[in-house]
């Protein structure tokens, strides 16, 4: 299965907030129409200017270009396919946790939080997740001991209302240097998160 884009997109960048990311092979977002997937869902690009996008396999990723090298903001929509349909909500939650939980070495990452919340209004099997932490391993040379980056990775992991084996993981990751906040950027990526819609798979 592939996304059905309105413009030509190539290759996908694996996002890493723990190191420098190459921002090559992105294409400026010039078409704000929804990007549709043949798995029966669509997402719209983030609002605002200076967004770039690229596609690889089951994932579509957006990158926000700013004047700061120490600030990073990405958004991503990935198609998901489960080997088996969950038998109940508890089994679905266990599956999502196994997919999203990542070990973060405590000597580098501090104040780690990881939460889940059911979103039944979106689909029967849908979870909102959020992981926040401090990265104390990527500060500049000669920085003070208490300097760090604040990281947030949040998303929606939802199965299609018409199928319990396919769905989408829509998420964003933001890296903030201490003392920097830009509400407009977060509002732009939230527009992407809120744009998720499902189309019926049972059309005749």
Backbone as ProteinMPNN parsed JSONL, in Angstrom:
{"seq_chain_A": "XXXXXXXXXXXXXXXXXXXXXXXXXXXXXXXXXXXXXXXXXXXXXXXXXXXXXXXXXXXXXXXXXXXXXXXXXXXXXXXXXXXXXXXXXXXXXXXXXXXXXXXXXXXXXXXXXXXXXXXXXXXXXXXXXXXXXXXXXXXXXXXXXXXXXXXXXXXXXXXXXXXXXXXXXXXXXXXXXXXXXXXXXXXXXXXXXXXXXXXXXXXX", "coords_chain_A": {"N_chain_A": [[0.842, -1.181, 0.0], [0.394, 2.266, -0.679], [0.795, 5.786, -0.073], [-1.256, 8.165, -1.724], [-0.204, 10.712, -3.297], [-0.681, 14.266, -4.013], [1.296, 15.493, -5.311], [4.629, 14.92, -6.575], [6.587, 12.942, -4.523], [9.546, 11.921, -2.854], [11.538, 9.443, -1.249], [12.181, 8.905, 2.27], [12.969, 10.347, 5.361], [14.569, 9.029, 8.113], [13.799, 10.0, 11.254], [15.82, 11.43, 13.723], [16.179, 12.651, 16.875], [18.329, 12.713, 18.455], [20.645, 13.328, 17.277], [22.399, 14.966, 14.536], [20.327, 15.75, 11.793], [19.991, 15.02, 8.406], [18.601, 17.141, 6.039], [17.825, 16.638, 3.421], [16.465, 15.972, 0.141], [13.836, 16.686, 0.593], [10.72, 18.172, -0.347], [9.205, 21.285, -1.072], [6.096, 22.081, 0.482], [3.517, 22.646, -1.515], [0.965, 22.129, -2.159], [-1.963, 21.991, -0.475], [-3.933, 20.113, -0.266], [-5.554, 17.154, 1.092], [-3.514, 14.281, 1.824], [-3.976, 11.151, 0.632], [-4.423, 7.772, 1.658], [-4.343, 4.432, 0.487], [-5.214, 2.728, 2.38], [-7.431, 3.763, 3.486], [-7.517, 6.258, 4.863], [-6.819, 9.758, 5.471], [-4.605, 12.599, 5.631], [-3.885, 16.051, 6.179], [-1.428, 18.457, 5.103], [0.653, 20.258, 7.489], [-0.429, 23.497, 8.653], [0.68, 26.853, 7.803], [3.873, 28.308, 6.81], [6.961, 27.275, 5.137], [7.145, 24.479, 5.323], [8.213, 21.204, 4.54], [8.141, 18.145, 2.652], [8.33, 14.553, 2.393], [8.283, 11.204, 1.104], [8.339, 7.736, 1.853], [7.82, 4.434, 1.248], [5.591, 3.216, 3.608], [5.334, 5.624, 4.997], [4.846, 9.101, 5.503], [6.432, 12.154, 5.812], [6.87, 15.286, 7.431], [8.739, 18.273, 7.601], [9.664, 21.093, 9.44], [11.076, 24.047, 8.484], [13.208, 26.271, 10.029], [14.909, 29.199, 11.322], [16.617, 28.37, 13.231], [19.068, 26.098, 14.199], [19.059, 24.526, 16.405], [16.514, 23.893, 17.021], [13.998, 21.551, 16.367], [11.357, 20.207, 14.431], [9.177, 17.789, 13.462], [6.667, 16.019, 11.629], [4.67, 13.109, 11.171], [3.041, 10.565, 9.283], [2.214, 7.246, 9.364], [1.394, 4.254, 7.789], [-0.098, 1.389, 9.257], [-0.04, -2.116, 9.836], [-1.47, -4.785, 11.412], [-0.551, -8.037, 12.578], [-2.54, -9.645, 13.579], [-5.987, -9.166, 14.372], [-6.896, -7.24, 17.225], [-8.219, -8.759, 20.193], [-9.532, -7.444, 22.185], [-9.763, -4.265, 23.956], [-7.706, -4.144, 25.846], [-5.774, -5.869, 24.792], [-5.148, -4.475, 22.479], [-4.049, -2.099, 23.546], [-1.775, -3.182, 24.763], [-0.392, -4.009, 22.498], [0.149, -1.539, 21.181], [1.759, -0.311, 23.106], [3.961, -2.027, 23.051], [4.926, -1.4, 20.574], [5.597, 1.306, 20.76], [7.073, 1.875, 23.078], [10.296, 2.715, 24.118], [13.578, 2.105, 25.187], [15.299, 4.412, 27.133], [18.399, 5.479, 27.989], [19.098, 6.138, 31.361], [21.25, 7.685, 32.212], [21.55, 9.662, 30.399], [19.019, 10.613, 29.583], [16.452, 12.362, 31.168], [13.75, 12.836, 33.558], [11.568, 11.372, 32.379], [8.452, 10.818, 30.876], [5.605, 8.853, 30.019], [2.631, 8.347, 28.471], [-0.724, 7.103, 27.887], [-3.889, 7.434, 26.271], [-7.21, 6.588, 25.687], [-9.042, 7.088, 22.66], [-11.928, 6.894, 21.787], [-13.801, 8.225, 20.218], [-12.661, 8.656, 17.781], [-11.971, 6.161, 16.619], [-12.861, 2.738, 17.338], [-10.639, 1.309, 18.239], [-8.25, 3.154, 19.233], [-5.554, 5.082, 20.293], [-4.177, 7.787, 22.067], [-0.911, 8.829, 22.486], [1.919, 9.895, 24.427], [5.202, 10.924, 24.871], [7.573, 12.44, 26.85], [10.696, 14.003, 27.608], [13.947, 14.905, 28.9], [16.86, 15.642, 27.13], [20.069, 15.294, 27.893], [22.382, 14.936, 26.561], [23.146, 16.202, 24.221], [24.017, 18.817, 24.294], [25.794, 21.938, 23.735], [29.38, 22.32, 23.462], [31.188, 23.016, 26.445], [28.94, 23.699, 27.838], [26.691, 24.42, 30.563], [26.066, 22.201, 33.34], [23.335, 21.86, 33.771], [22.046, 22.286, 31.405], [19.923, 21.357, 28.692], [17.989, 19.613, 26.124], [14.513, 19.789, 25.613], [12.303, 17.253, 24.838], [9.525, 16.179, 22.968], [7.406, 13.597, 21.951], [4.577, 12.824, 20.451], [1.436, 11.268, 19.589], [-1.184, 9.697, 17.582], [-2.421, 6.505, 17.503], [-4.239, 4.567, 15.592], [-6.678, 2.194, 14.637], [-8.46, 1.354, 11.647], [-11.909, 2.217, 11.423], [-13.412, 0.364, 9.942], [-11.888, -1.877, 9.844], [-9.909, -4.093, 11.741], [-7.268, -4.623, 11.51], [-5.709, -2.902, 10.091], [-4.405, 0.447, 9.951], [-3.33, 3.657, 11.185], [-0.53, 5.571, 12.264], [-0.173, 8.612, 13.481], [1.926, 11.241, 14.115], [4.127, 13.519, 15.959], [7.351, 14.994, 16.514], [9.18, 17.058, 18.62], [11.935, 19.113, 19.313], [13.139, 21.139, 21.747], [15.259, 23.787, 22.598], [16.442, 24.984, 25.776], [14.517, 27.598, 27.18], [13.33, 28.378, 24.838], [10.409, 28.797, 22.991], [7.75, 28.318, 20.76], [4.694, 28.929, 20.042], [3.219, 29.125, 17.704], [4.394, 27.347, 15.867], [3.771, 24.89, 17.078], [0.999, 25.01, 16.943], [0.7, 24.795, 14.202], [1.597, 22.176, 13.637], [-0.244, 20.797, 15.13], [-2.516, 21.162, 13.62], [-2.099, 19.376, 11.568], [-2.173, 16.944, 12.992], [-4.843, 16.954, 13.822], [-6.155, 16.69, 11.449], [-6.625, 14.127, 10.631], [-8.641, 11.808, 9.004], [-10.981, 9.167, 8.334], [-11.908, 7.087, 5.596], [-14.653, 5.227, 4.28], [-14.316, 1.721, 4.005], [-16.107, 0.079, 2.956], [-17.478, 0.723, 0.701], [-19.599, 0.266, -2.074]], "CA_chain_A": [[0.0, 0.0, 0.0], [1.147, 3.505, -0.78], [0.072, 7.039, -0.064], [-1.583, 8.685, -3.048], [0.055, 12.136, -3.116], [-1.102, 15.197, -5.055], [2.502, 15.934, -5.991], [5.647, 13.877, -6.556], [7.38, 12.925, -3.301], [10.507, 10.824, -2.882], [12.321, 9.023, -0.088], [11.737, 9.239, 3.626], [14.065, 10.541, 6.303], [14.389, 8.492, 9.455], [14.012, 11.134, 12.152], [16.538, 11.18, 14.965], [16.363, 13.884, 17.619], [19.523, 12.591, 19.288], [21.827, 13.684, 16.501], [22.12, 15.864, 13.423], [19.505, 15.132, 10.759], [20.127, 15.562, 7.069], [17.305, 17.615, 5.577], [17.891, 16.589, 1.97], [15.42, 15.237, -0.56], [12.509, 17.183, 0.919], [10.123, 19.029, -1.358], [8.316, 22.27, -0.427], [4.66, 21.812, 0.428], [2.836, 23.657, -2.328], [-0.41, 21.674, -2.316], [-2.503, 21.771, 0.866], [-4.973, 19.095, -0.283], [-5.23, 15.97, 1.902], [-2.764, 13.152, 1.267], [-4.834, 9.998, 0.865], [-3.818, 6.45, 1.675], [-5.241, 3.379, 0.022], [-5.714, 2.008, 3.551], [-8.688, 4.362, 3.891], [-7.439, 7.44, 5.714], [-6.114, 10.877, 4.853], [-4.103, 13.669, 6.486], [-3.534, 17.27, 5.457], [-0.148, 19.02, 5.547], [0.542, 21.287, 8.526], [-0.637, 24.861, 8.194], [1.858, 27.69, 7.936], [4.874, 28.327, 5.749], [8.272, 26.629, 5.322], [7.047, 23.042, 5.56], [8.727, 20.367, 3.458], [7.63, 16.786, 2.815], [8.912, 13.462, 1.62], [7.556, 9.951, 1.246], [9.023, 6.475, 1.613], [7.03, 3.279, 1.652], [4.341, 3.466, 4.33], [5.429, 6.807, 5.859], [4.92, 10.447, 4.954], [7.032, 12.956, 6.875], [6.942, 16.737, 7.237], [9.825, 18.942, 8.32], [9.508, 22.536, 9.554], [12.334, 24.764, 8.346], [13.284, 27.511, 10.79], [16.229, 29.82, 11.313], [17.389, 27.838, 14.348], [19.548, 24.735, 14.029], [18.864, 23.76, 17.626], [15.083, 23.589, 17.154], [13.554, 20.587, 15.364], [9.95, 19.84, 14.469], [8.787, 16.884, 12.398], [5.372, 15.344, 11.76], [4.728, 11.897, 10.352], [1.898, 9.641, 9.22], [2.683, 5.937, 8.919], [0.407, 3.179, 7.704], [0.235, 0.257, 10.105], [-0.76, -3.364, 9.584], [-1.302, -5.718, 12.516], [-0.592, -9.436, 12.144], [-3.827, -10.193, 14.004], [-6.888, -8.185, 14.955], [-6.945, -7.357, 18.684], [-9.433, -9.381, 20.717], [-10.188, -6.483, 23.057], [-9.018, -3.027, 24.135], [-6.48, -4.418, 26.606], [-4.792, -6.443, 23.875], [-4.717, -3.393, 21.59], [-3.145, -1.236, 24.314], [-0.506, -3.9, 24.924], [0.287, -3.977, 21.197], [0.679, -0.199, 20.937], [2.868, -0.098, 24.032], [5.119, -2.773, 22.57], [5.42, -0.71, 19.38], [6.024, 2.676, 21.015], [8.002, 2.006, 24.193], [11.709, 2.68, 23.751], [14.443, 2.286, 26.349], [16.114, 5.624, 27.111], [19.395, 5.348, 29.059], [18.862, 7.165, 32.387], [22.393, 8.565, 32.406], [21.451, 10.755, 29.429], [17.649, 11.125, 29.476], [15.903, 12.621, 32.505], [12.34, 13.233, 33.682], [10.842, 10.698, 31.301], [7.046, 10.473, 31.094], [5.025, 8.127, 28.892], [1.224, 8.191, 28.819], [-1.681, 6.669, 26.876], [-5.279, 7.793, 26.522], [-8.11, 6.081, 24.652], [-9.778, 8.08, 21.865], [-12.966, 6.102, 21.107], [-14.57, 9.019, 19.259], [-12.0, 8.578, 16.476], [-12.286, 4.798, 16.206], [-12.977, 1.862, 18.498], [-9.281, 1.05, 18.697], [-7.445, 4.354, 18.965], [-4.865, 5.564, 21.489], [-3.298, 8.951, 22.016], [0.255, 8.572, 23.33], [2.826, 11.035, 24.568], [6.461, 10.695, 25.591], [8.373, 13.648, 27.018], [11.912, 13.773, 28.379], [15.048, 15.851, 28.719], [18.062, 15.054, 26.549], [21.24, 15.979, 28.442], [23.572, 14.457, 25.878], [23.4, 16.886, 22.956], [24.245, 20.24, 24.506], [27.008, 22.422, 23.098], [30.599, 22.191, 24.255], [31.347, 23.969, 27.54], [27.644, 24.081, 28.388], [26.498, 24.148, 31.975], [25.566, 20.854, 33.596], [21.884, 21.804, 33.799], [21.487, 22.575, 30.084], [19.391, 20.17, 28.023], [16.898, 19.801, 25.177], [13.228, 19.189, 25.973], [11.802, 16.477, 23.709], [8.179, 15.603, 23.047], [6.975, 12.757, 20.832], [3.18, 12.494, 20.725], [0.753, 10.819, 18.387], [-2.411, 8.904, 17.599], [-2.272, 5.184, 16.887], [-5.651, 4.222, 15.426], [-7.092, 1.238, 13.621], [-9.561, 1.838, 10.819], [-13.215, 1.785, 11.944], [-13.942, -0.76, 9.172], [-10.941, -2.992, 9.852], [-9.147, -4.158, 12.98], [-5.906, -5.074, 11.209], [-4.974, -1.83, 9.416], [-4.648, 1.747, 10.559], [-2.372, 4.73, 10.959], [0.162, 6.187, 13.39], [0.064, 10.016, 13.141], [2.708, 11.703, 15.26], [5.112, 14.582, 15.76], [8.444, 15.064, 17.481], [9.683, 18.423, 18.736], [13.082, 19.308, 20.197], [13.193, 22.54, 22.161], [16.334, 24.217, 23.494], [15.942, 25.664, 26.968], [14.171, 29.002, 27.034], [12.75, 28.68, 23.527], [9.064, 28.274, 22.784], [7.094, 28.97, 19.634], [3.353, 28.358, 20.017], [2.726, 29.062, 16.331], [4.866, 26.105, 15.265], [2.993, 23.787, 17.63], [-0.341, 25.113, 16.365], [0.772, 24.31, 12.822], [1.68, 20.713, 13.626], [-1.51, 20.291, 15.658], [-3.481, 21.127, 12.522], [-1.829, 18.106, 10.894], [-2.668, 15.875, 13.847], [-6.301, 17.006, 13.863], [-6.719, 16.514, 10.11], [-6.829, 12.706, 10.332], [-10.007, 11.339, 8.741], [-11.083, 7.834, 7.742], [-12.89, 6.885, 4.558], [-15.248, 3.913, 4.384], [-13.759, 0.626, 3.212], [-17.238, -0.777, 2.579], [-18.202, 1.311, -0.41], [-19.899, -0.716, -3.128]], "C_chain_A": [[0.876, 1.229, 0.0], [0.227, 4.694, -0.581], [-0.166, 7.463, -1.494], [-1.407, 10.194, -2.99], [-0.503, 12.966, -4.263], [0.113, 15.734, -5.81], [3.535, 14.828, -5.851], [6.493, 14.023, -5.298], [8.348, 11.755, -3.384], [11.187, 10.67, -1.548], [11.875, 9.617, 1.231], [12.941, 9.316, 4.546], [13.724, 9.917, 7.637], [14.763, 9.588, 10.431], [14.772, 10.69, 13.391], [16.737, 12.505, 15.672], [17.612, 13.826, 18.478], [20.791, 12.925, 18.525], [21.443, 14.629, 15.388], [21.35, 15.119, 12.35], [19.766, 15.807, 9.424], [18.744, 15.921, 6.551], [17.304, 17.688, 4.053], [16.711, 15.792, 1.434], [14.017, 15.569, -0.068], [12.031, 18.074, -0.223], [9.171, 20.0, -0.683], [6.859, 21.872, -0.574], [3.994, 22.951, -0.34], [1.361, 23.33, -2.51], [-0.941, 21.301, -0.934], [-3.64, 20.747, 0.887], [-4.566, 17.895, 0.577], [-4.418, 14.945, 1.121], [-3.545, 11.894, 1.636], [-4.045, 8.694, 0.799], [-4.83, 5.44, 1.168], [-5.718, 2.486, 1.164], [-6.945, 2.696, 4.138], [-8.599, 5.488, 4.895], [-6.714, 8.545, 4.96], [-5.656, 11.846, 5.938], [-3.775, 14.857, 5.607], [-2.199, 17.8, 5.958], [-0.361, 20.034, 6.67], [0.274, 22.661, 7.902], [0.66, 25.654, 8.353], [2.827, 27.525, 6.779], [6.102, 27.499, 6.137], [8.156, 25.193, 5.8], [7.503, 22.299, 4.309], [8.281, 18.932, 3.724], [8.395, 15.79, 1.959], [8.19, 12.173, 1.994], [8.474, 8.776, 1.018], [8.146, 5.343, 2.117], [5.762, 3.675, 2.37], [4.321, 4.769, 5.125], [5.571, 8.088, 5.059], [5.387, 11.362, 6.072], [7.111, 14.416, 6.463], [8.017, 17.318, 8.138], [9.587, 20.442, 8.288], [10.865, 23.212, 9.489], [12.253, 26.073, 9.119], [14.701, 28.057, 10.709], [17.14, 29.264, 12.408], [17.788, 26.403, 14.066], [19.293, 23.877, 15.264], [17.39, 23.461, 17.901], [14.682, 22.649, 16.03], [12.079, 20.299, 15.548], [9.629, 19.008, 13.231], [7.383, 16.356, 12.685], [5.366, 14.177, 10.789], [3.41, 11.147, 10.415], [2.402, 8.334, 8.635], [1.522, 4.953, 8.884], [0.856, 2.022, 8.589], [-0.633, -0.938, 9.723], [-0.448, -4.319, 10.729], [-1.355, -7.15, 12.005], [-1.922, -10.103, 12.479], [-4.683, -9.077, 14.579], [-6.91, -8.343, 16.471], [-8.277, -7.951, 19.136], [-10.226, -8.422, 21.596], [-9.275, -5.264, 23.216], [-7.695, -3.267, 24.844], [-5.39, -4.98, 25.691], [-4.265, -5.38, 22.917], [-3.742, -2.465, 22.31], [-1.78, -1.893, 24.481], [0.292, -3.881, 23.625], [0.924, -2.615, 20.949], [1.857, 0.09, 21.855], [4.127, -0.813, 23.554], [5.746, -2.104, 21.349], [6.091, 0.619, 19.729], [7.029, 2.817, 22.157], [9.444, 1.815, 23.723], [12.535, 2.906, 25.014], [15.303, 3.528, 26.145], [17.102, 5.56, 28.271], [19.271, 6.474, 30.081], [20.042, 8.098, 32.615], [22.353, 9.751, 31.443], [20.067, 11.411, 29.44], [17.01, 11.209, 30.854], [14.419, 12.979, 32.403], [11.475, 12.669, 32.567], [9.401, 10.438, 31.732], [6.518, 9.801, 29.837], [3.58, 7.827, 29.258], [0.406, 7.755, 27.611], [-3.072, 7.132, 27.279], [-6.134, 7.29, 25.369], [-8.839, 7.23, 23.978], [-10.881, 7.371, 21.088], [-13.805, 6.887, 20.121], [-13.952, 8.986, 17.868], [-12.23, 7.207, 15.854], [-12.3, 3.926, 17.45], [-11.614, 1.561, 19.105], [-8.397, 2.227, 18.31], [-6.867, 4.843, 20.282], [-4.066, 6.818, 21.167], [-2.137, 8.675, 22.97], [1.148, 9.8, 23.379], [4.037, 10.628, 25.384], [7.215, 12.023, 25.657], [9.597, 13.309, 27.864], [12.918, 14.882, 28.112], [16.251, 15.097, 28.173], [19.257, 15.881, 27.014], [22.518, 15.6, 27.707], [23.928, 15.175, 24.611], [23.576, 18.389, 23.123], [25.582, 20.643, 23.902], [28.196, 22.271, 24.041], [30.698, 23.32, 25.272], [30.015, 24.448, 28.118], [27.59, 23.762, 29.878], [25.852, 22.776, 32.157], [24.049, 20.76, 33.508], [21.246, 22.143, 32.455], [21.053, 21.284, 29.4], [18.397, 20.592, 26.951], [15.647, 19.131, 25.737], [12.645, 18.53, 24.723], [10.364, 16.045, 23.98], [7.901, 14.817, 21.778], [5.565, 12.281, 21.161], [2.488, 12.073, 19.436], [-0.558, 10.116, 18.662], [-2.155, 7.606, 16.852], [-3.68, 4.594, 16.803], [-5.834, 3.164, 14.345], [-8.302, 1.783, 12.886], [-10.885, 1.355, 11.394], [-13.802, 0.579, 11.212], [-13.024, -1.972, 9.166], [-10.14, -2.953, 11.137], [-7.725, -4.664, 12.755], [-5.089, -4.02, 10.479], [-5.302, -0.501, 10.079], [-3.528, 2.717, 10.263], [-1.785, 5.179, 12.297], [0.533, 7.599, 12.952], [0.762, 10.66, 14.335], [3.552, 12.916, 14.914], [6.193, 14.432, 16.812], [9.005, 16.477, 17.443], [10.846, 18.444, 19.712], [13.229, 20.793, 20.476], [14.443, 22.811, 22.991], [15.734, 24.96, 24.684], [15.652, 27.131, 26.674], [13.554, 29.369, 25.705], [11.381, 28.025, 23.426], [8.435, 29.035, 21.636], [5.734, 28.324, 19.442], [2.843, 28.199, 18.59], [3.144, 27.76, 15.655], [4.055, 24.916, 15.767], [1.555, 23.819, 17.089], [-0.364, 24.554, 14.942], [0.8, 22.789, 12.778], [0.407, 20.1, 14.204], [-2.584, 20.247, 14.572], [-3.323, 19.841, 11.711], [-2.402, 16.944, 11.694], [-4.194, 15.801, 13.803], [-6.95, 16.751, 12.504], [-7.015, 15.059, 9.768], [-8.314, 12.397, 10.137], [-9.933, 9.943, 8.102], [-12.18, 7.816, 6.683], [-13.387, 5.447, 4.616], [-14.534, 2.916, 3.472], [-14.863, -0.263, 2.654], [-18.064, -0.2, 1.461], [-18.412, 0.286, -1.501], [-19.392, -0.236, -4.472]], "O_chain_A": [[1.954, 1.245, 0.593], [-0.965, 4.629, -0.878], [0.631, 7.156, -2.38], [-2.359, 10.904, -2.668], [-0.766, 12.446, -5.348], [-0.045, 16.37, -6.852], [3.331, 13.89, -5.08], [7.049, 15.089, -5.034], [8.004, 10.705, -3.927], [11.388, 11.636, -0.812], [11.273, 10.69, 1.287], [13.821, 8.457, 4.512], [12.696, 10.243, 8.232], [15.902, 10.056, 10.444], [14.417, 9.7, 14.03], [17.394, 13.398, 15.136], [17.929, 14.797, 19.165], [21.891, 12.818, 19.067], [20.29, 15.051, 15.299], [21.681, 13.978, 12.027], [19.762, 17.035, 9.332], [17.821, 15.109, 6.614], [16.843, 18.667, 3.467], [16.053, 15.047, 2.16], [13.092, 14.79, -0.299], [12.83, 18.649, -0.962], [8.402, 19.598, 0.189], [6.439, 21.387, -1.624], [3.924, 24.081, 0.143], [0.591, 24.174, -2.969], [-0.417, 20.388, -0.295], [-4.25, 20.527, 1.934], [-3.376, 17.645, 0.772], [-4.608, 14.765, -0.082], [-3.75, 11.608, 2.816], [-3.127, 8.54, -0.006], [-6.031, 5.582, 1.396], [-6.533, 1.589, 0.95], [-7.455, 2.268, 5.173], [-9.51, 5.665, 5.704], [-6.074, 8.298, 3.938], [-6.24, 11.909, 7.02], [-3.428, 14.699, 4.436], [-1.868, 17.612, 7.129], [-1.444, 20.608, 6.786], [0.694, 22.944, 6.78], [1.617, 25.179, 8.964], [2.62, 26.703, 5.887], [6.263, 27.083, 7.285], [8.977, 24.734, 6.596], [7.22, 22.705, 3.182], [8.068, 18.544, 4.873], [9.012, 16.137, 0.952], [7.571, 12.07, 3.053], [9.298, 8.795, 0.103], [7.776, 5.311, 3.291], [4.935, 4.395, 1.811], [3.368, 5.004, 5.869], [6.31, 8.154, 4.077], [4.813, 11.356, 7.161], [7.381, 14.742, 5.307], [8.181, 16.905, 9.286], [9.336, 21.006, 7.223], [11.717, 22.977, 10.346], [11.351, 26.883, 8.899], [15.58, 27.446, 10.102], [18.306, 29.648, 12.5], [16.939, 25.577, 13.731], [19.307, 22.648, 15.184], [17.062, 22.841, 18.912], [14.987, 22.91, 14.866], [11.598, 20.162, 16.673], [9.79, 19.466, 12.099], [6.968, 16.261, 13.84], [5.976, 14.239, 9.721], [2.751, 11.098, 11.454], [2.956, 8.314, 7.536], [0.761, 4.841, 9.845], [2.045, 1.712, 8.662], [-1.794, -0.791, 9.342], [0.717, -4.625, 10.983], [-2.123, -7.449, 11.091], [-2.377, -11.002, 11.772], [-4.167, -8.149, 15.202], [-6.94, -9.47, 16.964], [-9.323, -7.684, 18.544], [-11.44, -8.563, 21.74], [-8.166, -5.23, 22.684], [-6.678, -2.669, 24.49], [-4.222, -4.607, 25.806], [-3.081, -5.375, 22.578], [-2.717, -2.086, 21.742], [-0.749, -1.233, 24.354], [1.516, -3.752, 23.649], [2.089, -2.53, 20.559], [2.85, 0.676, 21.423], [5.228, -0.269, 23.642], [6.949, -2.224, 21.116], [7.049, 1.018, 19.068], [7.77, 3.799, 22.195], [9.756, 0.858, 23.014], [12.23, 3.791, 25.813], [15.955, 3.679, 25.112], [16.685, 5.584, 29.429], [19.333, 7.647, 29.712], [19.866, 9.19, 33.153], [23.054, 10.741, 31.654], [19.959, 12.631, 29.318], [17.027, 10.242, 31.616], [13.909, 13.36, 31.349], [10.743, 13.399, 31.898], [9.155, 9.905, 32.814], [6.93, 10.133, 28.725], [3.321, 7.133, 30.24], [0.784, 8.001, 26.465], [-3.397, 7.213, 28.464], [-5.819, 7.537, 24.204], [-9.209, 8.213, 24.62], [-10.795, 7.253, 19.866], [-14.462, 6.293, 19.266], [-14.635, 9.255, 16.88], [-12.635, 7.105, 14.696], [-11.804, 4.332, 18.502], [-11.451, 1.558, 20.325], [-7.866, 2.285, 17.202], [-7.588, 5.003, 21.267], [-3.38, 6.903, 20.149], [-2.354, 8.327, 24.131], [1.127, 10.637, 22.476], [3.905, 10.054, 26.465], [7.462, 12.652, 24.628], [9.541, 12.435, 28.729], [12.744, 15.691, 27.201], [16.619, 14.041, 28.689], [19.439, 17.021, 26.587], [23.617, 15.906, 28.172], [24.911, 14.818, 23.962], [23.311, 19.152, 22.194], [26.41, 19.786, 23.593], [28.035, 22.117, 25.252], [30.329, 24.457, 24.979], [29.96, 25.471, 28.801], [28.352, 22.936, 30.38], [25.185, 22.26, 31.26], [23.519, 19.692, 33.202], [20.025, 22.276, 32.373], [21.717, 20.254, 29.509], [18.007, 21.757, 26.868], [15.72, 18.026, 26.274], [12.511, 19.169, 23.68], [10.032, 15.603, 25.08], [8.129, 15.302, 20.67], [5.376, 11.44, 22.04], [2.891, 12.462, 18.34], [-0.983, 9.962, 19.807], [-1.722, 7.617, 15.7], [-4.246, 4.173, 17.813], [-5.223, 3.232, 13.279], [-9.072, 2.575, 13.43], [-10.986, 0.202, 11.813], [-14.605, -0.156, 11.786], [-13.345, -2.988, 8.549], [-9.731, -1.878, 11.576], [-7.055, -5.085, 13.698], [-3.892, -4.214, 10.265], [-6.357, -0.349, 10.696], [-2.86, 2.623, 9.234], [-2.463, 5.166, 13.324], [1.445, 7.778, 12.146], [0.239, 10.627, 15.449], [3.682, 13.296, 13.75], [5.983, 13.825, 17.862], [9.271, 17.024, 16.373], [10.767, 17.874, 20.8], [13.419, 21.598, 19.564], [14.67, 22.132, 23.992], [14.633, 25.502, 24.59], [16.432, 27.815, 26.011], [13.276, 30.542, 25.456], [11.219, 26.845, 23.737], [8.568, 30.256, 21.544], [5.616, 27.301, 18.768], [2.117, 27.251, 18.291], [2.346, 27.139, 14.952], [3.69, 24.036, 14.988], [0.97, 22.772, 16.813], [-1.334, 23.917, 14.533], [0.102, 22.179, 11.968], [0.019, 19.0, 13.811], [-3.465, 19.388, 14.605], [-4.308, 19.286, 11.225], [-3.046, 16.059, 11.132], [-4.767, 14.712, 13.752], [-8.17, 16.61, 12.421], [-7.597, 14.782, 8.719], [-9.138, 12.692, 11.004], [-8.962, 9.596, 7.43], [-13.232, 8.435, 6.842], [-12.627, 4.543, 4.964], [-14.194, 3.223, 2.33], [-14.587, -1.243, 1.961], [-19.222, -0.578, 1.28], [-17.504, -0.481, -1.82], [-19.553, -0.929, -5.476]]}, "name": "protein", "num_of_chains": 1, "seq": "XXXXXXXXXXXXXXXXXXXXXXXXXXXXXXXXXXXXXXXXXXXXXXXXXXXXXXXXXXXXXXXXXXXXXXXXXXXXXXXXXXXXXXXXXXXXXXXXXXXXXXXXXXXXXXXXXXXXXXXXXXXXXXXXXXXXXXXXXXXXXXXXXXXXXXXXXXXXXXXXXXXXXXXXXXXXXXXXXXXXXXXXXXXXXXXXXXXXXXXXXXXX"}
